[in-house]
Amino acid sequence: MTNRDAVLDKLAWDRTNGWFVAGIATLAVVVVLASAVTFDIAVPERGIGIFRLVSARTSATLLIAGLVTQFGDPWFLLLVATFVYLLGTQRSLVKTPRAGAFVLAVTFAAFSLIDLLKNFFIAPRPPGAGTVTVPTWLPAALAGSFQSITTGTGYAFPSGHALGTTAVFAALAYRLEVGPRTGRWAAAAVGVALVTASRIFLGVHFFVDIAVGVLAGLGLFAIAASVGGRAPIRVFALGSALGVLAVVASAASPAGELWKAGQWLGASLGAGVAWYAVGPSYLLSLRETAAAGIPIAALWVGIYTLEPPLVVTVVGTAVAAGVTIAAPSFAEQLVEES
C-alpha cells in the first residue's frame, strides 16, 4: 500500500468513525438520563437484581479482584497516559507527540467527568462496600493496603473505574501504533471487562453503575475523537470545561471534595496552555523521561497526600501537567545548548 493509499484509508476510517462515535455519544447521554429516571439511584438498593454477581468470595479471590481493579485506578491510568506522551514516540508506541497528548487529554477529561457525574447524582454504594474482613494469613503491614484495594467509598454512580478505564483504554486503542487495530480494540475491551467485573465482584458497585460508566466513557472518547483527534488542545479545552463543572458540582454536593475535582481542572488547564505555547516535537529518551517524570510524580503525590485548598491544587496540578507537556521542549533546548 502506498503512502497515498494509506492516507486515503485513514481518512475513510475517520469519516466512518465520525458517524459511529457520534452515535455512541448520543447513546451514552440517553442511557445516563434514562438510568436516572428508571432507577431510584438515590437509594442503596438501586440496580437490576438479575445482573448482580453471585459468587463465593474468598480472601484470595478478593485480593485478586483488588489487584485487577488497580488497572482502572486514576494512578495507573495517569501513569500510562503520561508514559505514552513522554516516551511513546521514542519507543514507537505512537507516531507523534500529538497522539500522546490526545491520550493524556482524554485521561484528564475522564477524571473531571467522573467527579461531575458522581457529585451530580450523589448515589451511595451497595451496603457493605466500605468494609472487608482482612485475612489472617496476610501480614499486618499489608492490612491497610488490602482494605484500600478491596473496598469502595464515596459516591458510586456512575462507576469511576468503568468510565475512566473505558475512555482511556479507547484512547490508547485509537492512538497506539502497537499491533493491528482490531487487536488493540480487542485488548481494550478485555481490559475494560476485567476491571468492571472486578468492581462488581468486590461488591462496590451495582451493575447499572458499571453499565452507565462504560457508556459515559465511550461517549467522552467519541466526543474527544470527533473534535480533537488531530488537535489535542481541543480535548484539553473540553477537559477544562468539564473540570469547571466538576468543581461546581463538588461545591454543591454534601460530600464533595473540591481539591479532588480541582486537580483535574488544573491538569487540563496547565496542559492546554503548555501545548498551545510550546507544541512539542522532540523525542525524549528513557533517561530524559525519568528525569522529567520523577519530580512531576513527586508534585502529584504531594498534592494528593496533602489535599490542599482548591486554588493551591489547581495551580499545583496545572504546573505539573504543564511541565509534563513542555518536558520534550525543555530537553530539546538542553541538547541544543550542550
C-alpha positions in Angstrom: 0.0 0.0 0.0 1.4 3.4 -1.0 1.5 6.4 1.3 -1.3 8.0 -0.6 -3.4 4.9 -0.2 -2.7 4.7 3.5 -3.7 8.4 3.9 -7.0 7.8 2.0 -7.6 4.7 4.1 -7.1 6.7 7.2 -9.4 9.4 6.1 -12.1 6.9 5.2 -11.7 5.3 8.6 -12.1 8.7 10.3 -15.2 9.6 8.3 -16.8 6.2 9.1 -15.9 6.5 12.8 -17.2 10.1 12.8 -20.8 8.8 12.5 -20.1 5.9 14.8 -18.6 7.9 17.6 -21.4 10.5 17.3 -24.0 7.7 17.7 -22.1 6.3 20.7 -22.0 9.7 22.4 -25.7 10.2 21.8 -26.5 6.7 23.1 -24.4 7.3 26.3 -26.3 10.5 27.1 -29.6 8.8 26.6 -28.6 5.9 28.8 -27.4 8.1 31.6 -30.6 10.1 31.6 -32.8 7.0 31.2 -31.0 5.3 34.1 -31.5 8.3 36.3 -35.3 8.2 35.6 -35.7 4.4 35.6 -33.8 3.5 38.7 -34.0 5.2 42.0 -30.3 5.7 42.2 -30.5 7.8 45.4 -31.1 4.7 47.5 -28.7 1.8 48.2 -30.9 -0.9 46.7 -30.8 0.6 43.1 -29.9 -1.8 40.3 -31.1 -4.8 38.4 -31.2 -7.9 40.5 -30.6 -10.4 37.7 -27.2 -8.7 36.9 -25.8 -8.8 40.4 -22.8 -11.1 40.5 -23.3 -14.2 42.7 -20.1 -15.7 43.9 -18.5 -17.5 46.8 -15.9 -14.8 47.6 -12.8 -15.8 49.5 -9.9 -13.7 50.8 -7.7 -14.9 47.9 -10.2 -14.0 45.2 -10.9 -10.7 46.8 -7.2 -9.9 46.7 -7.0 -10.9 43.0 -10.0 -8.7 42.2 -8.5 -5.9 44.2 -5.3 -6.1 42.2 -7.2 -6.3 38.9 -9.2 -3.2 39.8 -6.0 -1.2 40.1 -5.7 -1.1 36.3 -8.7 1.2 36.4 -7.5 3.4 39.3 -6.6 7.0 38.5 -2.9 6.5 39.5 -2.5 3.7 36.9 -4.3 5.4 34.1 -2.5 8.7 34.7 0.9 6.8 34.8 0.2 5.1 31.5 -1.1 8.2 29.7 2.0 10.2 30.9 4.3 7.4 29.9 2.8 7.3 26.4 3.1 11.0 26.0 6.7 11.3 27.3 8.2 8.2 25.8 5.7 6.9 23.4 7.2 8.4 20.2 10.7 7.4 21.1 9.6 3.9 21.8 7.5 3.7 18.6 4.2 3.4 20.6 2.7 6.5 18.9 3.7 8.3 15.8 3.8 11.9 17.1 3.6 13.8 20.4 0.1 14.9 19.3 -1.1 11.4 19.6 0.3 11.0 23.1 -1.2 14.4 24.1 -4.6 13.2 22.9 -4.4 10.2 25.3 -3.3 12.5 28.2 -6.1 15.0 27.4 -8.8 12.3 27.4 -7.4 11.0 30.7 -7.8 14.4 32.4 -11.2 14.9 30.9 -12.4 11.5 32.0 -11.5 12.2 35.6 -13.3 15.5 35.6 -16.4 13.8 34.1 -16.3 11.2 36.8 -16.3 13.9 39.6 -19.0 15.8 37.8 -21.4 12.9 37.4 -20.8 11.4 40.9 -21.4 14.7 42.6 -24.4 15.4 40.5 -26.2 12.1 41.2 -24.8 11.6 44.7 -25.8 8.0 44.8 -24.5 5.7 47.6 -22.6 2.5 47.2 -24.1 -1.0 47.9 -24.3 -2.0 51.5 -21.0 -3.2 52.9 -18.9 -1.7 50.1 -16.7 0.1 52.6 -15.9 -2.8 54.8 -14.0 -6.0 54.4 -12.5 -8.7 56.6 -8.7 -8.8 56.4 -7.5 -12.4 56.0 -5.4 -13.8 58.9 -2.7 -15.1 56.6 -1.9 -11.5 55.3 0.9 -9.7 57.1 -0.3 -7.0 59.4 1.7 -4.4 57.5 -0.4 -5.1 54.4 -3.8 -4.9 56.1 -4.4 -1.3 55.2 -3.4 -1.9 51.5 -5.8 -4.9 51.3 -8.7 -2.8 52.7 -7.9 0.0 50.3 -7.9 -2.1 47.1 -10.9 -4.2 48.0 -13.4 -1.6 49.3 -15.1 1.5 47.9 -16.0 4.8 49.5 -17.7 8.0 48.2 -20.4 8.2 45.6 -21.0 5.3 43.3 -23.0 6.4 40.2 -21.6 6.0 37.6 -18.6 3.8 38.3 -15.4 5.9 38.0 -13.3 2.8 37.2 -15.7 1.9 34.4 -15.8 5.4 32.9 -12.1 6.1 33.3 -10.9 2.7 32.0 -13.2 2.8 29.0 -12.3 6.3 28.0 -8.5 5.9 28.4 -8.3 2.4 27.0 -10.3 3.5 24.0 -7.9 6.5 23.5 -5.0 4.1 23.7 -6.5 1.7 21.2 -7.2 4.7 18.9 -3.8 6.3 19.1 -1.3 3.5 19.7 0.7 2.0 16.8 1.4 -1.3 18.5 -0.1 -4.3 16.7 -3.1 -4.4 14.4 -6.0 -2.0 15.0 -8.5 -4.8 15.8 -6.1 -6.4 18.2 -5.8 -3.1 20.1 -9.5 -2.6 20.4 -10.0 -6.3 21.5 -7.3 -5.8 24.2 -9.0 -2.6 25.3 -12.4 -4.4 25.5 -10.9 -7.2 27.6 -9.2 -4.8 29.9 -12.5 -2.9 30.5 -14.4 -6.1 31.1 -11.9 -7.3 33.7 -11.8 -4.1 35.6 -15.6 -3.6 35.6 -16.1 -7.3 36.6 -13.7 -6.8 39.5 -15.8 -3.8 40.7 -19.0 -5.9 40.8 -17.1 -8.9 42.4 -15.8 -6.7 45.2 -19.4 -5.5 45.9 -18.6 -1.8 45.5 -20.9 -1.2 42.5 -24.3 -2.3 41.1 -24.4 -3.3 37.5 -26.2 -0.1 36.5 -23.2 1.9 37.9 -20.9 -0.1 35.7 -23.1 -0.1 32.5 -23.6 3.7 32.6 -19.9 4.3 33.4 -18.8 2.3 30.3 -21.3 4.1 28.1 -20.3 7.5 29.5 -16.6 6.7 28.9 -17.4 5.7 25.3 -19.3 8.9 24.9 -16.5 11.0 26.2 -14.0 9.3 24.0 -16.3 9.6 21.0 -16.6 13.4 21.5 -12.9 13.8 22.1 -12.0 11.8 18.9 -14.5 13.8 16.9 -13.4 17.3 18.0 -9.8 16.7 18.9 -8.5 13.7 17.1 -5.8 15.8 15.4 -5.9 18.8 17.7 -5.4 17.7 21.4 -5.7 21.3 22.6 -9.5 21.0 21.9 -9.6 18.0 24.2 -7.7 19.9 26.9 -10.3 22.7 26.4 -13.1 20.1 26.8 -11.4 18.8 30.0 -11.2 22.3 31.3 -14.9 22.9 30.8 -15.7 19.6 32.4 -13.3 20.5 35.2 -15.1 23.7 36.0 -18.5 21.9 36.0 -17.0 19.2 38.3 -15.8 21.9 40.8 -19.2 23.5 40.8 -20.9 20.1 41.3 -18.4 19.2 44.1 -19.1 22.5 45.8 -22.8 21.9 45.8 -22.5 18.2 46.8 -22.9 17.3 50.5 -19.7 15.3 50.5 -17.9 16.9 47.5 -14.1 17.2 47.6 -13.1 20.5 45.9 -9.4 19.7 45.9 -10.1 16.4 44.1 -12.1 18.0 41.3 -9.7 20.9 41.2 -6.7 18.7 40.4 -8.1 17.6 37.1 -9.3 21.1 36.2 -5.7 22.3 36.8 -4.3 19.5 34.8 -6.4 20.2 31.7 -5.7 24.0 32.0 -2.0 23.7 32.5 -1.5 21.1 29.8 -3.7 23.0 27.3 -1.7 26.3 27.9 1.6 24.5 27.6 0.6 22.7 24.4 -0.6 26.0 22.9 2.6 27.7 23.9 5.1 25.0 23.0 3.7 22.4 20.6 6.4 19.8 21.4 8.0 17.7 18.7 11.2 16.5 20.3 11.6 12.8 21.3 12.6 12.0 24.9 15.0 9.3 25.8 14.4 6.9 28.7 16.8 8.8 30.9 15.2 12.2 30.0 11.7 10.7 30.7 12.9 9.6 34.1 14.5 13.0 34.8 11.2 14.8 33.9 8.9 12.2 35.4 10.3 11.9 38.9 9.8 15.5 40.0 6.4 15.7 38.3 5.3 12.5 40.0 6.5 13.9 43.4 4.4 17.0 42.8 1.3 14.9 42.0 1.8 12.7 45.0 2.4 15.7 47.3 -0.9 17.3 46.2 -2.8 14.1 46.5 -1.4 13.5 50.0 -1.8 17.0 51.4 -5.3 17.7 49.8 -4.6 21.4 49.7 -7.2 24.2 49.2 -8.8 24.5 45.7 -6.6 27.3 44.4 -3.4 25.6 45.5 -4.5 22.3 44.0 -5.4 23.9 40.6 -2.2 25.8 40.4 -0.1 22.9 41.5 -1.6 20.4 39.1 -1.5 23.0 36.3 2.2 23.3 36.8 2.7 19.5 36.9 0.7 19.0 33.8 2.3 21.9 32.0 5.8 20.7 32.8 4.8 17.3 31.5 3.7 18.7 28.2 6.7 21.0 27.9 9.3 18.4 29.0 10.2 17.4 25.5 10.9 21.0 24.5 12.9 21.6 27.7 15.0 18.6 26.8 15.5 19.8 23.2 16.8 23.2 24.5 19.2 21.5 26.8 20.5 19.3 23.9 20.9 22.3 21.6 22.8 24.3 24.3 25.2 21.4 25.2 
